[in-house]
Amino acid sequence: MSISSSTSALSLQPMSISEGRLSAATWLASPNYNQRPEGIAVDTIVIHNISLPPDKFGACDTNGLHYVKALFTNQLDWEAHPYFQTIKGAKVSAHILIERDGSITQFVNFEERAWHAGRSSYLGRAECNDYSIGIELEGSDFVVFEDVQYQALVNVIKAIYDAYPKTRRHLTGHSDIAPGRKTDPGGYFDWVRLRAMITQTHLD
């Protein structure tokens, strides 16, 4: 797959995190966050998928703002598509969005609590937003993800592992922390491939 933008090309290079921000990401601040509870360490990464409208990739509003980015920044026009009426008023966010071309946008500082998991539990601990980092892949439960998304995701995860070592043993999906309520990242997300790529990256 060809890389069409400098941002997505950058996402394939080694990256780092400084003061809660990812070096390879475009910063687009979301108002949908709050502080993590005192004394809670970041120790989990949660993988999601998202598309707006569902199964439509790269769709933008009349101002050229990607609909997912509009949602995460409270700028989504609820009248722009019938589906948007079903989520009207939602205030959500993620730390990171990886688009189909590998472009990376960061909405919330990793040190802060993004609103990505909802009611959730991981290894007996409720409220996953408190201690996790949320990564959204532009995609759906019914379509394979792009090669460049996996590579960008691996590089993001490696940077997170380096900055937050406790996350190294806690990589999970939204469906695992909210079973019966959420299905993402879905059956087309290749966990075996991802874990093999992460292992190889650490060996290189």
Beta strands, then each sheet from edge to edge (+ up, - down):
strand 1: 17-18
strand 2: 21-22
strand 3: 26-27
strand 4: 33-35
strand 5: 44-50
strand 6: 96-98
strand 7: 104-106
strand 8: 112-114
strand 9: 121-122
strand 10: 125-126
strand 11: 132-138
strand 12: 171-173
sheet 1: 1+ 2-
sheet 2: 3+ 7+ 6- 11- 5- 12-
sheet 3: 4+ 8-
sheet 4: 9+ 10-
end
